[in-house]
Amino acid sequence: MDREIITTEDGSTTLYIPELNEHYHSIHGAIQESTHIFIKAGIEYYGQKNIRILEAGFGTGLNAFLTLLEARDNERKVVFHTFEKYPLTPQEVEQINYSDLFTPEATPLFQQLHDAPWEEDVVITPYFTLHKHQADFEEVNFHEYFDMVFFDAFAPDVQPRLWTESMLTKFYKALKPEGILTTYCVKGTVKQALRNIGFNLKRLPGPPGKREMLRAVK
């Protein structure tokens, strides 16, 4: 499917897929959204100094990049596993402007995330280790290994199979007890599926342009 680079309201770029009429991030601000949902409501809430994170949807690399910077600034050791079936091309990566919006030393770090080989642990900084899986979410088969799940798949209306109870159960099993899952999605069927699996849900204020988000605790 074709993908277009667009600039969101906070000046950061994202991708748009015309065939699906779907954006990778909020048009109200890509960095703003990811910081709110995954950094503040996820990592900062959890608060531990050693965290294992599982991400559903590497996409542009924004969540991994923001996590890397947060880990560096707070001397937090993070192991970050992420799944992506359709990686960006080198040409698309060149057009993503996230590193331009931070300090100059952030530029090579963002590029390293995309240059890192797949299917192996790659130490990007002393505080951040990346493992990229070029696969679909059906292949998630971890058990009580992670502290946190970033669930950043395309919306249920676009790709409903990614939000089924059976799929979400895989991520529940991947979490340690008291582990958390954060997501932008508050659709009723998704909330019910999460409750059925065994999560305790908390609706939180959403980022600009979105009224609410979810944090689910195992």
C-alpha positions as CSV (number, residue, x, y, z in Angstrom):
1,M,0.0,0.0,0.0
2,D,1.2,3.5,-0.8
3,R,2.2,5.7,2.2
4,E,2.5,9.5,2.3
5,I,4.5,11.7,4.7
6,I,2.4,14.4,6.3
7,T,3.2,17.0,9.0
8,T,1.0,16.9,12.1
9,E,-0.1,19.9,14.2
10,D,2.9,19.8,16.6
11,G,5.3,20.0,13.6
12,S,6.3,16.3,13.7
13,T,5.7,14.0,10.7
14,T,3.8,10.8,10.4
15,L,2.6,8.5,7.6
16,Y,-0.8,8.4,5.9
17,I,-2.2,5.4,4.0
18,P,-4.8,6.6,1.5
19,E,-6.2,3.1,0.8
20,L,-7.1,2.7,4.5
21,N,-7.7,6.4,5.2
22,E,-5.5,5.8,8.3
23,H,-2.6,7.7,9.9
24,Y,0.2,6.2,11.9
25,H,-0.2,8.9,14.5
26,S,-2.7,11.6,15.5
27,I,-2.8,14.5,13.1
28,H,-3.0,16.7,16.2
29,G,0.6,15.9,16.9
30,A,2.6,12.7,16.5
31,I,5.2,13.3,19.2
32,Q,2.6,14.9,21.5
33,E,0.4,11.8,21.2
34,S,3.1,9.2,21.7
35,T,4.6,11.1,24.7
36,H,1.2,11.3,26.4
37,I,0.1,7.7,25.9
38,F,3.3,5.7,26.1
39,I,5.9,7.8,28.0
40,K,3.8,9.6,30.6
41,A,0.9,7.2,31.1
42,G,3.2,4.2,30.6
43,I,6.9,4.5,31.5
44,E,6.6,7.4,33.9
45,Y,3.6,5.8,35.6
46,Y,5.3,2.5,36.0
47,G,8.4,4.2,37.3
48,Q,10.8,1.3,37.6
49,K,14.5,1.6,36.6
50,N,14.6,-1.7,34.7
51,I,11.8,-2.2,32.2
52,R,11.1,-4.7,29.4
53,I,8.6,-3.3,26.8
54,L,6.7,-5.1,24.1
55,E,5.4,-2.9,21.3
56,A,2.7,-3.8,18.8
57,G,3.7,-1.7,15.7
58,F,7.2,-0.3,15.3
59,G,5.9,1.9,12.4
60,T,8.0,5.1,12.2
61,G,10.0,4.2,15.3
62,L,8.6,7.1,17.2
63,N,7.7,5.2,20.4
64,A,11.0,3.5,20.5
65,F,12.8,6.8,19.9
66,L,11.0,8.6,22.7
67,T,11.6,5.6,25.0
68,L,15.3,5.7,24.2
69,L,15.5,9.4,25.0
70,E,13.5,8.9,28.2
71,A,15.7,6.0,29.3
72,R,18.9,8.0,28.6
73,D,17.7,11.1,30.4
74,N,16.6,9.1,33.5
75,E,19.2,6.4,33.5
76,R,16.5,3.8,33.1
77,K,17.5,0.5,31.5
78,V,15.0,-0.6,28.9
79,V,14.8,-3.7,26.7
80,F,12.5,-2.9,23.9
81,H,10.9,-5.6,21.6
82,T,8.8,-4.4,18.7
83,F,6.9,-6.1,15.9
84,E,6.5,-4.7,12.4
85,K,5.5,-6.6,9.3
86,Y,5.9,-3.7,6.8
87,P,9.0,-1.7,7.7
88,L,9.6,1.8,6.4
89,T,11.9,2.2,3.3
90,P,15.2,4.1,3.8
91,Q,13.6,6.9,1.7
92,E,10.7,7.1,4.1
93,V,12.9,7.2,7.1
94,E,14.9,10.1,5.6
95,Q,11.7,12.1,5.5
96,I,10.7,11.5,9.1
97,N,11.7,14.6,11.1
98,Y,11.6,13.5,14.8
99,S,15.3,13.8,15.4
100,D,15.3,17.4,14.0
101,L,12.9,18.4,16.8
102,F,15.3,17.3,19.6
103,T,19.0,18.0,20.3
104,P,21.5,17.3,17.5
105,E,22.9,14.2,19.2
106,A,19.5,12.6,18.8
107,T,19.8,12.4,15.0
108,P,22.2,9.4,14.8
109,L,20.2,7.6,17.5
110,F,17.0,7.7,15.5
111,Q,18.8,6.4,12.4
112,Q,20.3,3.6,14.5
113,L,16.9,2.4,15.4
114,H,16.0,1.9,11.8
115,D,19.4,0.6,10.7
116,A,19.4,-2.1,13.5
117,P,19.2,-5.6,12.1
118,W,16.1,-7.6,12.7
119,E,15.7,-10.6,14.9
120,E,18.5,-9.9,17.3
121,D,19.3,-7.8,20.4
122,V,21.0,-4.5,19.4
123,V,22.5,-2.2,22.1
124,I,21.7,1.3,20.9
125,T,22.9,3.0,24.2
126,P,23.9,1.7,27.6
127,Y,20.3,2.3,28.6
128,F,18.4,1.0,25.6
129,T,18.5,-2.4,23.9
130,L,16.3,-2.9,20.8
131,H,15.0,-6.2,19.3
132,K,12.9,-5.8,16.1
133,H,10.7,-8.6,14.9
134,Q,9.7,-8.5,11.3
135,A,6.5,-10.5,11.8
136,D,2.8,-10.2,12.4
137,F,1.4,-10.0,15.9
138,E,0.1,-13.5,15.6
139,E,3.6,-14.6,16.3
140,V,3.8,-13.1,19.8
141,N,4.4,-16.0,22.1
142,F,6.2,-14.6,25.2
143,H,5.1,-15.6,28.7
144,E,5.4,-13.2,31.7
145,Y,8.5,-11.6,30.3
146,F,7.4,-7.9,29.9
147,D,6.5,-5.1,32.3
148,M,4.7,-3.1,29.7
149,V,2.9,-3.4,26.4
150,F,2.6,-0.4,24.0
151,F,-0.4,-1.4,21.9
152,D,-0.2,1.0,18.9
153,A,-1.8,-1.0,16.1
154,F,-4.0,0.5,13.5
155,A,-7.6,1.3,14.7
156,P,-10.1,-1.5,15.1
157,D,-12.3,-0.2,12.3
158,V,-9.3,-0.6,10.0
159,Q,-7.7,-3.8,11.2
160,P,-10.2,-5.5,13.5
161,R,-8.3,-8.8,13.7
162,L,-5.5,-7.1,15.7
163,W,-8.0,-6.2,18.5
164,T,-9.7,-9.5,19.0
165,E,-9.8,-11.2,22.4
166,S,-7.6,-14.0,21.2
167,M,-5.0,-11.5,19.9
168,L,-5.1,-9.3,23.0
169,T,-4.7,-12.5,25.1
170,K,-1.2,-13.0,23.6
171,F,-0.2,-9.6,25.1
172,Y,-1.8,-10.4,28.4
173,K,0.3,-13.6,28.6
174,A,3.4,-11.7,27.7
175,L,3.0,-9.4,30.7
176,K,4.3,-10.1,34.2
177,P,1.8,-9.8,37.0
178,E,1.0,-6.1,37.6
179,G,2.3,-5.3,34.1
180,I,0.5,-2.6,32.1
181,L,-0.8,-2.1,28.6
182,T,-1.4,1.4,27.3
183,T,-3.3,2.2,24.1
184,Y,-5.0,5.2,22.5
185,C,-8.1,3.0,21.8
186,V,-11.2,3.2,24.0
187,K,-13.7,1.4,21.8
188,G,-16.3,-0.5,23.8
189,T,-15.6,-3.9,22.2
190,V,-11.9,-3.5,23.0
191,K,-12.5,-2.5,26.6
192,Q,-14.8,-5.5,27.0
193,A,-12.2,-7.9,25.4
194,L,-9.6,-6.6,27.8
195,R,-11.8,-7.1,30.8
196,N,-12.7,-10.6,29.7
197,I,-9.1,-11.5,29.5
198,G,-8.5,-10.3,33.0
199,F,-7.2,-6.8,32.8
200,N,-8.3,-4.0,35.2
201,L,-9.0,-0.9,33.1
202,K,-8.5,2.8,33.8
203,R,-9.7,5.4,31.4
204,L,-7.4,8.4,31.4
205,P,-7.5,11.8,29.7
206,G,-6.3,11.5,26.1
207,P,-3.8,13.6,24.2
208,P,-4.9,16.7,22.3
209,G,-7.6,15.8,19.9
210,K,-8.7,12.7,21.8
211,R,-10.9,12.7,24.9
212,E,-9.7,9.5,26.5
213,M,-7.1,6.7,26.4
214,L,-6.7,3.4,28.2
215,R,-4.3,1.9,30.7
216,A,-4.9,-1.8,31.5
217,V,-3.2,-3.6,34.4
218,K,-2.7,-7.3,34.6
